Amino acid sequence: MFKTINSVCPKDCFGSCSLAVDVEKGKIIKVRGNRNSPVHQGRICTKGMHYPNMLYSPERLLYPLQRIGKRGDGKFKRISWEQTVDIIYEKLKNLKEQYGPESVLYYNRFANLGVAKNCAYSFWYQFGGFTSTYGGLCDAAGQEAIILTYGEIKHNKISDLENSKLIILWGSNPAYTNIHLMHHVNKAVDKGAKLITIDIRENESGTKSHLCLNPRPGTDGCLALGIASQLIKNNIIDDNFIDRHTFGFAEFKELVKDYPLEKVSAITEISIGKIKSLINYLKENPRYALICGIGVQRYTNSGQAIRAISLLPALTGSIGKKGCGFYFSDRQAPELNWPFFPPKPKRIRNSIAAAKLASELHNQTDPPVKAVWIEQANPMTSNPNTNLLAQAMTQLDFIVAVDLFLTDTARMADIILPAASMYEYYDLITGYGHSYIQLQQKIIEPPGECKHESEIYRLLGKKFDFNLDYLPENNLITMEKVINSSNLNTDVDELKRKPYLCPGYQEISFGDFKFSTPTQKIEFFSQRMRDKWEEDPLPVYNEPAENRYSSPDIYSKYPLSLITSHARDKMNSQFSSLSIFKEKPFIWINPADASKRGINENDRVKVYNERGSLILKAVLTKKVPRGMVHTCFGWWDGVHQVNPNRLTGEYLSDIGYGTAFHSCLVEVQKEQEKEKEMFPVPVEGGN
């Protein structure tokens, strides 16, 4: 007889889904959506349904491993935890003594959300310092843009979308990336709401769209300014709202005069008729919800683009009201306090942009980076320019990877530490799609010799003779201390039963019309854009890097824009190794572009630029416009012999130090040769 235990999905996703986990004889047999969740109401994605496949995968790492071959060739031997701790201790100790603590790069991202991973800093602070990265691979530019414009990142509760009469999906594909929000979009449309989709391709969320606009990649900011110009010109604005709650409208009004319909149509390659149709929809429904996706801010000009897009609802007074608003992410939940931090050391060198890890890893001097500790991350798949990153990794003295599977990154390591997976440790999860705090319960024991990071760091802490009070065990007592130190009016017993709604949560965001900007208003003109980022205070439009206008020499050789998006069956690079999700890698190409190159449906094609190449199956479709190709990211070289990030460049966004993955030009040609192993050739490296 099975029992059901409430828990939560910790993945880096809008959902942070409440789950009901069925357990029988110490084994998870099924993962379902929790019907008692006020947000999720029993809904769950296919990835969540297949968590048992991940937990019990025969490919899961179960024991510590030590490299015995060339770096990157995936040859390891099993060693004991005692040997592992001794090896790591000696390496880290010697590097610190010879070069200083900054010779070790601690690299982590967001494989899982949650407070428990702060245990890492409890160790590295006691180590005396380290090198770290800044910026991000996901939504750094968008977050910064919204903070500069609105002061906070939040939106109405997603069920409020059912009150909308008009919904715009701008670069957003919630059918794949946010199924709970998409549920309410569909219900609104069923009730009669109009749906407009703006995306560089026809996406899966736009099947019910009443109007679809496909701007040229990277021109979203121009389109937004053109829409604003028409709204002002046709008096489809809320003068009272603008006067009371915004700053810098006069300057913004002058700016958008430079974006008449003809100019915007020429730049975005959207017909004047379609833009006029959009304006007519806004005239009929000036109170609307605009949902902006993360892909929009993956260009070099994306911060200003997000600012321009986010200001459109402010023009019509669609902020702080039901059925309206700007949706990017909802970060009303407070950051949980980790009460186990030791004193912060002075020798923390925050000197490498995440987007430039490949090129900057060995540009560090005084001291150089000699070792990398990697957890909650797979940079050999997820970072740009992975061919260059592979070269940089081979030159390191020592690499430790903490992971569940032999990822492309783990293949490069000297030591692999087998990690505990969700349901094998306790955690407290806050998300960015709603404002509930949830308890991730430890439901089963880790298999083999897998350990949660807290246990790994405690083992190393003992060896280094660190204060273990700062390295608590992963248990409910630790979770209770986090709750108490975060001043939350709940406890672990209550969280076992239901999620906890954060105090002060606004179901209608900005319903009090309070904006945490310097002017206390929504800022069309942001002085902080100039002071902090040396960018124009107004959301001006500039061409992004790597296209036919900004980079004509590159374009002459590589005339197709490469766009990589989230796959339905992956969470960034997670789940890629599971056989149930091993679809054949593909590239979407417009039939006209394919015909020019003699490419037919299902042909094997080579996609390439000066940074690298890969072999994919061609899918001919008019869902992508001419001049653009599309694939999904997250495929592993070690599994699929494909990684689109071999092709992407290390471009930074204009603000936020984000990663401009979409500023990327390629060429495609029909491939005649037999498909080859595409993982970077192993190179001798390390000691």
N, C-alpha and C positions, 0 to 999 in steps of 0.2 A: 504494500500500500504506500503510495507516494504522499508526501506532504508538500505544501506550497509555502515558499518564503518570499516576502517582498524584497525587491532590490531595485537597482537602477543601472542604466547603461552609462558608463563613464566616458564614452568616446567623444572626440572633439567634433561635436555636431550640435545643430540647433535643438535637437530633440531632448537630450538628457532624459530619456524615456523611463517612466516607471514600469517595472517589470514584475511579473509573477513567475517565479522559478520553481519548477516541479522537481523534487528530489526523491529518489528511491534507493535505499541501501547505500547511501553515501555517494551517489552518482546523480548528476543532473541529467534528466531525461527529456526535459522540454522547457523552453523559454517562451513565455507569452506576454502580451501586453497586460498591464494592470488595469482592469476595468474601473477600479475605484479612483484612479488618478483624475483630478479635475481638468487636467490639460490633455492627457493622452487617451483616456477613455477606452483603453484596451488596444489601441492601434500600435503597430510595431512594424519595422521594416524587415526586409528579407535577411539582412545581415544579422539583426537581432535574433530572428528565428533560428539561425544556424550557428549560434554561439556554441552549442554542444559539439558541432563539427570542429570548431576551432579548439575548444578545450581539450578534446580527446583526439586531436589529429595525430596520426602516426609520425608526422614530420615535426612535431613539437620537440624543442630542446629540453632535455631532462637532466643533464649533468654538466658540470663545468668542462670546458674544452680548451685545449691549448693548440695553437697553430704548429703544424709540423712541415708544411710545404711552403711554397712561395706565397707571398701575401696576395690574397684574392682568389686563389685556386680552390678554396673550400676544403682543404685537408687539415683535419684536426685529430687530436687524440683526447680521450677522456682522462681527466685527472680528478683528484679528490678536492674537497673544499679546503682542507688543510694546506695542500700544495698550492691551491689557487691563492689563498690569502697570503701565503709566504711570498709567492712570486710578485703579486701586486704590491705588497708592502715594500719589498726590496727595491722594486722599480721606482715607485713614487718617492720613497725615502731618499734614494740616490739622486734622483732628478731634482728634488727640492734642495738637497745639500749642495749640488753642483751649480744649479741654475736659478733656484728660487721657486716658490710655489706657482708663479705665473707661467712656468714652463709646461704646466698641465692645463689643457683646455677642457673645461667641463661643458659638454654640449647636450642640452635636452630641449625637446619641443613639447608637443601636446598629444602624444599617442592616447593618453587618458587625461581627463580632467580630474580634479580632486585635490584635497589638501595634503594627503599622505606623502606625496612626492617631495614635499618640503624637507623630508628627512635628509635628502641629499645635501641641502645647504647646512644642516646641522653637522654634517661631516666635513664638508669643504671649508666652512668657516674655521673649524678647529684645525684643519690642515694648514691654515695660515694664509690662504688666498688661492687664486686660480685665474685663468683667463676665461672670459665669457663672451657671448655674442650679444648684439643688440638688433633691434628691428625684428622683422618677421617674414614668414613665407606665405601667410594667409591674408589677413585683413588689416594690416598695420596702417596702410594709407587711408582706408575708409574710416577706421576708428579715429584717427587723428583729424580727418576732415570734419567729422560730425562733432567731435569735441570742440573744435575751433568755431563751428557754426552754431551749434545748439547748447554747448556746455556739457551735455551728458548724452550717453548712448542708450536710448530706450525707445520703446514703441508701445502702442496699445496692446492689450491682451489679444492673442490671435483670434479668439472667437468673436471679437468685435468686428472682424472683417465681414461677418454675415450681415452687419448693418450698412455695409457699403453699397452705393449705387454704381460706383465706377472703381475698378481696381486696375492698376498698371503694374505689370511685372516687367521690371527693367533689368535685363541681364540676370534674371533670377529664374531658376528651374526647380522650384520646390517639389515637383513631382518626383525628383531624384534626391534632393538635398534637404527637404523640410516637409515631410509628408503630413505632419499635423497642421501646419499652416495651409498646405494645399487642400486639405480636407475642408477648411472653412472657405477658401476661395471657391471651391466647387459648389459648396452650399449657397454661397452668395450668388453665383451665376445661376444656379437652379431657381433662386428666388427672383431673378430678373436683372441682376447686376450686369453691367457691361464689363468685358475683360479686354484689355489691350496688352499686347506683348511687344516689348522692344528688346531685341536680341540680335547678335551678329549672325545667328543661324535660327532655323526653325527648331525650337526645343520641345521637349515632351510635355511641358506644362501649358503650351499654347494651343492645344487641340480645340478648346472651346472659345478661342479668341474671336472677338468681333472685328479686330484690326490688329495687324502684325506689321511692325516696322523693323527693317534689318539695316542698321547703320554700318558703314565701313568700320572695320576694327579700329578702336581707339578714338573714335569721333563722338563718343557719347556726350562729352562736355559741350561740344559745338551744338549738338542737337538740343541739349537742355537750354542753352542760351538762346537758340532760335525759338524754342517754345515759349520761353519767358518773354522774348521780344513781341511775339504775337499776342500773348495774354495781356501784356501792357497796352499794346497798340489797340486791341479790341475791347479794352476795359473789362477784361475777365479777371479782375483782381478785387481783393477786399481792402479798400483804402483804410478803413477803420482799424483792421488788424495790423496792417503794415505800419500805420502811424503809432499804434500803441505798443507793438511787440517786436519791432524789427529796427535794425540800425544799418545805415548806409544805403538805403533804397535809392536815393537820388543818384549816387554814383553808379549803382548797379543799373539803373534805368538808362544812364548815358552809355554804359558799356554795351548793353544788348542792342542798342541802335545800330551797332556794327554787324549785326547778325540778321539781315533780312532773309526772307524765304529763299530767294534765288541763291544766295551765297551758302546758306545752310544746306540746301538741296545738293549743290555742287560738291561740297565738302563731304557730306555724309553719304551721298549717293542714294538718298531716299527721295522719291518724287515729291514735287510740291503738292500734288493732290493728296498724297498720304499724310503729309504733315498737316495740311488743312483739315483733313478728316479727324486727325487727333485733336486739333484745336476745337473743332465742333463738338466732339465728345466732352471736352473740358468745359465748353460753354454750357452744355446741357446739364453737366454734373460737376460744378466747381468744387464741391466737397467730395474728395476722393482719397483713396489709399494708394500710396506709391510704395511698392516693395522692390528694393534695390538689392541685387545680388553681389556676391563677392568678386565674381569674374570681372566686373566693370573696373575694379581698382587694381588690375594686374597689368597696367601700362605705366610708362614713365610719366604720363600726364594725369594719372588717375586721381590724385588728391583733389586737384582743382575740378575734375569731372564730377566727383562725388559731391563736392560743395555745390556745384551748379545744379545737379539733380535734386539734392536734398532741399534746395531753396524753392523749388517749384510749388510744393504744398503750402509753403509760407505765403506765397503770392496770393493764393486764393483763400487764405484763412483756414486751411485744412489741417490745422495743428491744434491739439488740445480738445478735440471734439470726437464724438462717437462716429464710427464709420469712416474715419479719416486718418491721416497721419503719414509719416515717413517711417518705413520699416527697413532696418538694416540688421541690427541685432538688439537684444534687450539685456542690458547689463545693470538692472536695478538691484540684483542680489548683491549684498556686501561681500567683500573679500574676507574669507574666514581667516581668523588669526591663528598662527602656528606658535604656541607658547613655549617652544623648545629651541628657539634660536640662541646660540651662544653669541658673545660679543662679535660684531662684524669686523673682520680684519681690514687693514688698510690696503693690503696688497691684492686687490681685485682689479684686474685689468679688463675693462669692458671695451674691447678694441676691434672686434671683428663683426662686420655686418653679416647677418645670416645669409643675405642674398649673395655675398661675396666670399663665402667660406672657402671656395676652391682657390681663388687667387690670393686671398689674404692670409691663409693659414701659415704660409712660410714667409710672409712679409713682416712678421713680428720679430723684433729684436729687443735685446736688453730686458728680459731674456728671450731667446727663440722658443716657439712652441715645440716641445719634444714628444709630448704624449697627449692623447685625447681619450677622455672617458665619455661614452655615448650611452644615453638611456632615453627611453620614451621618444626615440627618433630613428629615422632611417635616411640619413642625408644622401647616401649613395643612390637613392631612388628619388627623394623628394626635393633635393636642392638643384638649382640650375647648374648647367655645364658639368655634368657628372664625369665626363671623360677627363676634364682638367682636375676635378676633385680626386679621381682615382690616382692620378699622378702625384698629387699632393699627399695623399694618404700613404703612398708607398714610401715616402721619404721620412715618415715619423719613426721614432724609436719604439713606441709602445702604444697600442690601442686596446682599450677594453670596451666591449659592447655588452649591454644587458638587454636580452630580448627573449621572445618566445620561440622564434623561428630563425633559420639560417637565412636572414635577409641579405641583400646585397652589401649592406654595411657590416653585418656580422662576419661575412666572408673575408673582410679586410682586417679583422681583429687578430690580435695575438692571444687574447683571452676572451672567451665568451662565457657570460654568466647567465644561467637559465632562470628566467623571471617567472614570478607568479602571475597568473592572469586574474582578471576580474572574477569575483566569486571565490577567490582564494586568499583574499585579504580584506580588511575593513577600510572604508574611506567615506568621506563626506563630499558630496558632489553638488556644486552649483553650476548652472549652465548659462547660456546666452540666448536662449529662445523663450525662457520663462523665468520666473523669480522664486522658484521653490528650491529648498535645500533638501537633499535626500540622502539616506544612509545606504551605502553599498555594503551589503552584509557578506561576511565570510561564510560561505555555504558549504564548501568542500575543502579538503586539504590539497595543497599543491602536489602534483605528481612527481615521481622520481625524487630528485634533489633540488627542485625549483625553490626559489626563495624570493620573497618580496624585498624590494630595495632596502626597507628599514632593517631587515635581518642581515642583509649583505653589509650594510654600513656599520651595524653593531659588531659584526665579526671583525671588520677592518679597524673599527674604533678601538676594540679591545687590543688589537695588535699594536696600534699606535699609542696606546695608553691614553686615549681621549676620555673626556667626561661622558659617561654613558647616560647621565641624566638628560643630556641634550639629544640622545638617540634612543627614544622610547620604543618599546615593543609595539608592534601593530596589534592592538586589541581594543575592546570597547572602552576601557579605562582611558586610553589615549584619546579616543573620539570624544568622550565626555569632557575631557579637559579642553579640547578644542572648542566645543560648544559653549562651555562656561566662559572661556576667555574671549569668545566672540560676542558675548552678551545676548545670546539667543534664548528666547523664552520657550525652550523645548529640551528634550533629553533623548538619549538613545532609545529608550523604551517607546516613546511616542513615535520616533522616526522609524522604528521597525513596523509600525502600523500604517503610517501615512506620511506624505511629504509635508514640509513645514514652509508656509508662505512667509517670505521675509517681511518684516514690519516696514511700513511706509510705502508699500508697493502701490503704484498708480495703475489701475486698470485702464484708465485713459491717460496716457503719458502727456505731461505738460498741461494737464487739466487745470493746474493752478497758475499757468502762464508765467512760471518762474524759470529763468534760463541762467545757468551758471557760467555765463560769459563775462568778460570785463565790463560790458555795457549793460548786463542783465537782460539782454534782448537777443533775438536771433540775428546773427551778424551777416548781412550781405557783404559788408566791408569788415574784414578782420585784420586789425593791426598786428595781431600775433602771427599771421602768415608771413609778414615781412620781418618781424623781430626775431622769430624763432627759425624760420625756414628760408628767409630771403626770397620769398615768392610774392607775387602781386597780391595785395589785400583783397582784390576782387577775383572771382573765379574765372579768369581768362582762359582761353583755349589756345593750346599749342599742339602741333603735331607730335605724336609719340615717336620714340626711337624706332629704328628699323622699319621704315615703310618707304613707299616710292617717292615721297616728298622729302622726308628728313634724311634718308640714306639712299640716294639714287644709285651710287656705285654698288652697294650691297644688293639693291633691288634688281639691278641689271643681271646679276648672277642667280639670285634667289627671289623670284617674283611672287611667291605665295606666302601669305600670312598664316602661321601655324597657331591654332588655338587649341589648348588642352583644357578639358573640363572634368568635373567629377563624374565618375562612373556610378551607376546605381548600386553595384554590388561591391564597392570598395569604400573604405574610409581612409582617404588619402592613399597610402600604400598598404594599409592593413587589409587582410582577407585575400591578398593576391595569391598566396600559396595554396589556398584551399581548392581542392579538385572540383568542388561543386561550383566554384566561381571562375574556373579557368576558361574563359572565352578566348577565342583567337583574336589577337590584336588587329586593329583595323585603322584605316584612314578614310574619312569622308572627303570626297572630291567632287566638284561640280562636273557634270557631263561635258560641258564645253571645254573646261580645262583638261579633262581626261582625254578628250578627242584630239586635242592639240599634241598630246604626248603619246598617242597610240595606246592608251590604257583602257582596258575593258574591265567589266565587273569581275571581281574576285581575283584579278591579277595580283601577283606579288610585285610590290613596287618598293623602290628605294627612296626614302625621304632623307634629305641631307642638306647640310650647309657647311661652313668652314669649321664648325665646332664638332661635328660628328655625323653619323648616319644610322639608319635603322631600316629594317625590312618589315613591311606591313601588308595586309590584305586590302586592296582597293574596294571601296564601296562607293559607287556612283550615285549621287543624289542631288537633287535641287534644293535640299534642306540647307546646304551651304552655298553662299553666293560665289560667283566667279572671283578668282584672286585669293581665295582662302581655302585652307584645308583644316580638318578638325579630327582630333582623336581624344582619348581619355588618358589621364595620367594615373600613375600608381602601379603599372606593370613592372615586374622585377626582371632585371637582366638574367639573374640566375635561374629563373623559372620560365620566362617567356622569351628570353633573348631580345627583349625590347625594353627600352626606357626612353620616352620622349624627351626627358630632361638632358639627354646627351646633346640636344639641339638648342636648348634655351640658353640665353645669355645672362650674365650677372648684372642686369640693370636694376637700379634703384628707382622706386617711385619718387615723385617730386617732394612728397612729405611723408613722414612716418617711418622712413627707412624700410618700406615694403619691397616686395620682389615683383618685378615687372615681367612675369613669365610670358605674357602675350605680346610683348615687343620682340617678335621673333620672325624672321624670314627664312624660307626654305625653298628647295626645288624638289620635284617628284619625277622619277623616271621609272619606266618599266624595267623590272629586274629579270635577267635571264639566267644568272648563275644560281647554283644550288644554295639554299639558305645556309648561312654560316653562323657559328656561335658568335654573338655580338657582345658578350661581357668583356670588359677591358682585359687585354693580355696581362697575365700575372707578371709582376716585376719583383725582383729580389728587393726586400726592404725589411727594416727592423733588425733587432739584435737577437 
